[in-house]
Amino acid sequence: MILLYFKRFLKFKCKANRPKIQNLKFNNRKKECFIANLLNPKNDYVFKRIFGQIGNEDITASLISAIIGKKITNVELDNNTILEKDLFDDKVGILDIRAKIDSSINCNIEMQVVDRNNIEKRMMFYWSKMFSRSVKSGNDYSSELEKTIVILISDYELESLKKIPQYSTKWQIREEKYSQIVLTDVLELYIIELPKFIKYKENKRKQMNSWLKFIENPEVVKMSENMEINKAKEELEKISSDEHERYLAELREKYIMDQKAIESAGYYKGIKEGRKEGKIDVARKLLQQGITIEVISQVTGFTKEEIEKL
């Protein structure tokens, strides 16, 4: 009798611990089970796993082509490995996507969700690094400098662009009075502001709109005429169903949320203007709010050991 009761108890516990069927969906074509709760493509780790992964060059080419408005025939992606420690760093564009377009154009793509007051300077920094790398030491720069494009997809509105209603803008070097004349085409900056896309949707470029809908909310994207968008969603489903990938994406999401909390509370400004005593006070407040030591170290400049002693 006791044994029978124990077996029934185990059966009940197993049922209770099973994942609910509504949290999963079945892909008949591939006969695989995917988690319906898709990861967020705006998470820059997830974004890079979709658009910066070797083998997904066709997806990346389609996105870039939609943004710059030109057909791209070939894309070569940089194969830089993402380490777990990189998920707690935001200094050197580790999670940016770097590519070579049609064997002659350098391209950097950044997905940015934390409001940075210096994002324009950051874009110029990325552009200058890529632009200067195109010249090999000892060679004539005049014939070797390659066109370099920087693309920013921002999940917030840039303060400097508040007066511009359109969500997609292109920036070049132009003469102030004769703005139709471009001095050189080696520099192009593209800025996509997702909040403006949601508000206005004035852009008539269908392919760009389709890609931004996917980035903004992949759950609502059905089968598309764009095969690359379908492939991107399949890639997202595959990443979302992988336990380790979800773990890494959630680590990055925690870092992003910490950064947003620090930014909204004005701690960065306080650190910049304050003395050491002020930094200690900020570090203590961040610890109380559950911000990770790695992030506090980046914000204040204190070592891990110094923070643990507070």
Contacts in CASP RR format, 6 or more apart in sequence:
PFRMAT RR
TARGET T0000
AUTHOR 0000-0000-0000
METHOD contacts of the structure
MODEL  1
MILLYFKRFLKFKCKANRPKIQNLKFNNRKKECFIANLLNPKNDYVFKRI
FGQIGNEDITASLISAIIGKKITNVELDNNTILEKDLFDDKVGILDIRAK
IDSSINCNIEMQVVDRNNIEKRMMFYWSKMFSRSVKSGNDYSSELEKTIV
ILISDYELESLKKIPQYSTKWQIREEKYSQIVLTDVLELYIIELPKFIKY
KENKRKQMNSWLKFIENPEVVKMSENMEINKAKEELEKISSDEHERYLAE
LREKYIMDQKAIESAGYYKGIKEGRKEGKIDVARKLLQQGITIEVISQVT
GFTKEEIEKL
22 36 0 8 1.000
23 35 0 8 1.000
23 36 0 8 1.000
23 37 0 8 1.000
24 33 0 8 1.000
24 34 0 8 1.000
24 35 0 8 1.000
24 36 0 8 1.000
25 33 0 8 1.000
25 34 0 8 1.000
25 36 0 8 1.000
26 32 0 8 1.000
26 33 0 8 1.000
26 34 0 8 1.000
27 33 0 8 1.000
27 34 0 8 1.000
27 237 0 8 1.000
30 234 0 8 1.000
32 241 0 8 1.000
33 241 0 8 1.000
34 237 0 8 1.000
34 238 0 8 1.000
34 240 0 8 1.000
34 241 0 8 1.000
35 237 0 8 1.000
35 240 0 8 1.000
35 241 0 8 1.000
37 240 0 8 1.000
38 218 0 8 1.000
38 219 0 8 1.000
38 236 0 8 1.000
38 237 0 8 1.000
38 240 0 8 1.000
39 46 0 8 1.000
39 236 0 8 1.000
39 239 0 8 1.000
39 240 0 8 1.000
39 245 0 8 1.000
39 246 0 8 1.000
39 249 0 8 1.000
40 46 0 8 1.000
40 249 0 8 1.000
40 253 0 8 1.000
41 47 0 8 1.000
41 50 0 8 1.000
41 111 0 8 1.000
41 214 0 8 1.000
41 215 0 8 1.000
41 218 0 8 1.000
41 236 0 8 1.000
42 111 0 8 1.000
42 113 0 8 1.000
42 155 0 8 1.000
42 194 0 8 1.000
42 215 0 8 1.000
42 216 0 8 1.000
43 111 0 8 1.000
43 113 0 8 1.000
43 249 0 8 1.000
43 252 0 8 1.000
43 253 0 8 1.000
43 256 0 8 1.000
44 95 0 8 1.000
44 110 0 8 1.000
44 111 0 8 1.000
44 112 0 8 1.000
44 113 0 8 1.000
44 252 0 8 1.000
44 256 0 8 1.000
45 82 0 8 1.000
45 87 0 8 1.000
45 95 0 8 1.000
45 248 0 8 1.000
45 249 0 8 1.000
45 252 0 8 1.000
46 236 0 8 1.000
46 239 0 8 1.000
46 249 0 8 1.000
46 252 0 8 1.000
47 95 0 8 1.000
47 97 0 8 1.000
47 111 0 8 1.000
47 215 0 8 1.000
48 82 0 8 1.000
48 95 0 8 1.000
48 96 0 8 1.000
48 97 0 8 1.000
48 111 0 8 1.000
49 235 0 8 1.000
49 239 0 8 1.000
49 245 0 8 1.000
50 56 0 8 1.000
50 59 0 8 1.000
50 232 0 8 1.000
50 235 0 8 1.000
50 236 0 8 1.000
50 239 0 8 1.000
51 59 0 8 1.000
51 60 0 8 1.000
51 63 0 8 1.000
51 97 0 8 1.000
51 109 0 8 1.000
51 232 0 8 1.000
52 60 0 8 1.000
52 77 0 8 1.000
52 97 0 8 1.000
52 99 0 8 1.000
53 77 0 8 1.000
53 235 0 8 1.000
54 77 0 8 1.000
54 79 0 8 1.000
55 77 0 8 1.000
56 77 0 8 1.000
56 231 0 8 1.000
56 232 0 8 1.000
56 235 0 8 1.000
57 74 0 8 1.000
57 75 0 8 1.000
57 76 0 8 1.000
57 77 0 8 1.000
58 75 0 8 1.000
58 228 0 8 1.000
58 231 0 8 1.000
59 228 0 8 1.000
59 231 0 8 1.000
59 232 0 8 1.000
59 235 0 8 1.000
60 75 0 8 1.000
60 77 0 8 1.000
60 97 0 8 1.000
60 99 0 8 1.000
60 109 0 8 1.000
61 72 0 8 1.000
61 73 0 8 1.000
61 74 0 8 1.000
61 75 0 8 1.000
61 101 0 8 1.000
61 228 0 8 1.000
62 207 0 8 1.000
62 211 0 8 1.000
62 226 0 8 1.000
62 228 0 8 1.000
62 229 0 8 1.000
63 109 0 8 1.000
63 211 0 8 1.000
63 228 0 8 1.000
64 72 0 8 1.000
64 75 0 8 1.000
64 99 0 8 1.000
64 101 0 8 1.000
64 107 0 8 1.000
64 109 0 8 1.000
64 149 0 8 1.000
64 151 0 8 1.000
65 71 0 8 1.000
65 72 0 8 1.000
65 207 0 8 1.000
66 205 0 8 1.000
66 207 0 8 1.000
66 208 0 8 1.000
66 210 0 8 1.000
66 211 0 8 1.000
67 151 0 8 1.000
67 168 0 8 1.000
67 190 0 8 1.000
67 192 0 8 1.000
67 208 0 8 1.000
67 211 0 8 1.000
68 149 0 8 1.000
68 151 0 8 1.000
68 170 0 8 1.000
68 188 0 8 1.000
68 190 0 8 1.000
69 205 0 8 1.000
69 208 0 8 1.000
72 101 0 8 1.000
72 102 0 8 1.000
73 102 0 8 1.000
74 101 0 8 1.000
74 102 0 8 1.000
74 103 0 8 1.000
75 99 0 8 1.000
75 100 0 8 1.000
75 101 0 8 1.000
76 99 0 8 1.000
76 100 0 8 1.000
76 103 0 8 1.000
77 97 0 8 1.000
77 98 0 8 1.000
77 99 0 8 1.000
78 97 0 8 1.000
78 98 0 8 1.000
78 99 0 8 1.000
80 94 0 8 1.000
80 98 0 8 1.000
82 94 0 8 1.000
82 95 0 8 1.000
82 248 0 8 1.000
84 248 0 8 1.000
84 251 0 8 1.000
86 94 0 8 1.000
86 95 0 8 1.000
87 248 0 8 1.000
87 251 0 8 1.000
87 252 0 8 1.000
87 255 0 8 1.000
88 251 0 8 1.000
88 255 0 8 1.000
88 292 0 8 1.000
88 294 0 8 1.000
88 295 0 8 1.000
88 298 0 8 1.000
89 298 0 8 1.000
90 114 0 8 1.000
90 255 0 8 1.000
90 259 0 8 1.000
90 298 0 8 1.000
91 298 0 8 1.000
93 110 0 8 1.000
93 126 0 8 1.000
95 111 0 8 1.000
95 252 0 8 1.000
96 108 0 8 1.000
96 109 0 8 1.000
96 110 0 8 1.000
96 126 0 8 1.000
97 107 0 8 1.000
97 108 0 8 1.000
97 109 0 8 1.000
97 110 0 8 1.000
98 106 0 8 1.000
98 107 0 8 1.000
98 108 0 8 1.000
98 109 0 8 1.000
98 130 0 8 1.000
99 106 0 8 1.000
99 107 0 8 1.000
99 108 0 8 1.000
99 109 0 8 1.000
100 106 0 8 1.000
100 107 0 8 1.000
101 107 0 8 1.000
101 149 0 8 1.000
104 146 0 8 1.000
104 147 0 8 1.000
105 146 0 8 1.000
105 147 0 8 1.000
105 148 0 8 1.000
105 149 0 8 1.000
106 130 0 8 1.000
106 131 0 8 1.000
106 133 0 8 1.000
106 134 0 8 1.000
106 146 0 8 1.000
106 147 0 8 1.000
106 148 0 8 1.000
106 149 0 8 1.000
107 148 0 8 1.000
107 149 0 8 1.000
107 150 0 8 1.000
107 151 0 8 1.000
108 126 0 8 1.000
108 127 0 8 1.000
108 130 0 8 1.000
108 148 0 8 1.000
108 149 0 8 1.000
108 150 0 8 1.000
108 151 0 8 1.000
109 151 0 8 1.000
109 153 0 8 1.000
110 123 0 8 1.000
110 126 0 8 1.000
110 150 0 8 1.000
110 151 0 8 1.000
110 152 0 8 1.000
110 153 0 8 1.000
111 153 0 8 1.000
111 155 0 8 1.000
111 215 0 8 1.000
112 119 0 8 1.000
112 152 0 8 1.000
112 153 0 8 1.000
112 154 0 8 1.000
112 155 0 8 1.000
112 156 0 8 1.000
113 154 0 8 1.000
113 155 0 8 1.000
113 156 0 8 1.000
113 256 0 8 1.000
113 260 0 8 1.000
114 256 0 8 1.000
114 259 0 8 1.000
114 260 0 8 1.000
114 263 0 8 1.000
115 156 0 8 1.000
115 260 0 8 1.000
115 263 0 8 1.000
116 122 0 8 1.000
117 159 0 8 1.000
119 152 0 8 1.000
119 154 0 8 1.000
119 158 0 8 1.000
120 158 0 8 1.000
120 160 0 8 1.000
123 150 0 8 1.000
123 152 0 8 1.000
123 189 0 8 1.000
123 191 0 8 1.000
124 189 0 8 1.000
126 150 0 8 1.000
127 148 0 8 1.000
127 150 0 8 1.000
127 187 0 8 1.000
127 189 0 8 1.000
130 148 0 8 1.000
130 150 0 8 1.000
131 145 0 8 1.000
131 146 0 8 1.000
131 148 0 8 1.000
131 186 0 8 1.000
131 187 0 8 1.000
134 144 0 8 1.000
134 145 0 8 1.000
134 146 0 8 1.000
134 148 0 8 1.000
135 141 0 8 1.000
135 144 0 8 1.000
135 145 0 8 1.000
136 144 0 8 1.000
145 186 0 8 1.000
146 186 0 8 1.000
147 185 0 8 1.000
147 186 0 8 1.000
147 187 0 8 1.000
147 188 0 8 1.000
148 186 0 8 1.000
148 187 0 8 1.000
148 188 0 8 1.000
149 188 0 8 1.000
149 189 0 8 1.000
149 190 0 8 1.000
150 188 0 8 1.000
150 189 0 8 1.000
150 190 0 8 1.000
151 189 0 8 1.000
151 190 0 8 1.000
151 192 0 8 1.000
152 189 0 8 1.000
152 190 0 8 1.000
152 191 0 8 1.000
152 192 0 8 1.000
153 192 0 8 1.000
153 194 0 8 1.000
153 215 0 8 1.000
154 191 0 8 1.000
154 192 0 8 1.000
154 193 0 8 1.000
154 194 0 8 1.000
155 194 0 8 1.000
155 195 0 8 1.000
156 193 0 8 1.000
156 194 0 8 1.000
156 195 0 8 1.000
157 193 0 8 1.000
157 195 0 8 1.000
157 196 0 8 1.000
158 191 0 8 1.000
158 193 0 8 1.000
161 169 0 8 1.000
161 191 0 8 1.000
161 193 0 8 1.000
165 196 0 8 1.000
165 200 0 8 1.000
165 202 0 8 1.000
166 196 0 8 1.000
166 200 0 8 1.000
166 202 0 8 1.000
166 203 0 8 1.000
167 192 0 8 1.000
167 193 0 8 1.000
167 194 0 8 1.000
167 195 0 8 1.000
167 196 0 8 1.000
167 197 0 8 1.000
167 199 0 8 1.000
167 200 0 8 1.000
167 201 0 8 1.000
167 202 0 8 1.000
167 203 0 8 1.000
167 212 0 8 1.000
168 190 0 8 1.000
168 191 0 8 1.000
168 192 0 8 1.000
168 193 0 8 1.000
168 197 0 8 1.000
168 203 0 8 1.000
168 205 0 8 1.000
168 208 0 8 1.000
169 190 0 8 1.000
169 191 0 8 1.000
170 188 0 8 1.000
170 189 0 8 1.000
170 190 0 8 1.000
171 188 0 8 1.000
171 189 0 8 1.000
171 190 0 8 1.000
171 191 0 8 1.000
172 182 0 8 1.000
172 183 0 8 1.000
172 185 0 8 1.000
172 187 0 8 1.000
172 188 0 8 1.000
172 189 0 8 1.000
173 182 0 8 1.000
173 183 0 8 1.000
173 184 0 8 1.000
173 187 0 8 1.000
174 180 0 8 1.000
174 181 0 8 1.000
174 182 0 8 1.000
174 183 0 8 1.000
175 181 0 8 1.000
175 183 0 8 1.000
192 212 0 8 1.000
194 212 0 8 1.000
194 215 0 8 1.000
194 216 0 8 1.000
197 203 0 8 1.000
197 209 0 8 1.000
197 212 0 8 1.000
197 216 0 8 1.000
198 216 0 8 1.000
201 209 0 8 1.000
203 209 0 8 1.000
207 226 0 8 1.000
210 224 0 8 1.000
210 226 0 8 1.000
210 229 0 8 1.000
211 226 0 8 1.000
211 229 0 8 1.000
213 220 0 8 1.000
213 221 0 8 1.000
214 221 0 8 1.000
214 229 0 8 1.000
214 232 0 8 1.000
214 233 0 8 1.000
218 233 0 8 1.000
218 236 0 8 1.000
221 229 0 8 1.000
221 233 0 8 1.000
223 230 0 8 1.000
224 230 0 8 1.000
239 245 0 8 1.000
239 246 0 8 1.000
239 249 0 8 1.000
240 246 0 8 1.000
254 292 0 8 1.000
255 292 0 8 1.000
255 294 0 8 1.000
255 295 0 8 1.000
258 291 0 8 1.000
258 292 0 8 1.000
258 295 0 8 1.000
259 295 0 8 1.000
261 289 0 8 1.000
261 291 0 8 1.000
262 268 0 8 1.000
262 286 0 8 1.000
262 291 0 8 1.000
262 295 0 8 1.000
262 299 0 8 1.000
267 282 0 8 1.000
267 285 0 8 1.000
267 286 0 8 1.000
267 299 0 8 1.000
268 299 0 8 1.000
270 278 0 8 1.000
270 282 0 8 1.000
271 278 0 8 1.000
271 279 0 8 1.000
271 282 0 8 1.000
271 299 0 8 1.000
271 300 0 8 1.000
279 300 0 8 1.000
279 301 0 8 1.000
279 302 0 8 1.000
280 310 0 8 1.000
282 299 0 8 1.000
282 300 0 8 1.000
283 296 0 8 1.000
283 299 0 8 1.000
283 300 0 8 1.000
283 302 0 8 1.000
283 307 0 8 1.000
283 310 0 8 1.000
284 310 0 8 1.000
286 295 0 8 1.000
286 296 0 8 1.000
286 299 0 8 1.000
287 293 0 8 1.000
287 296 0 8 1.000
287 307 0 8 1.000
287 310 0 8 1.000
293 304 0 8 1.000
293 307 0 8 1.000
293 308 0 8 1.000
294 304 0 8 1.000
296 302 0 8 1.000
296 307 0 8 1.000
297 303 0 8 1.000
297 304 0 8 1.000
297 307 0 8 1.000
300 307 0 8 1.000
END
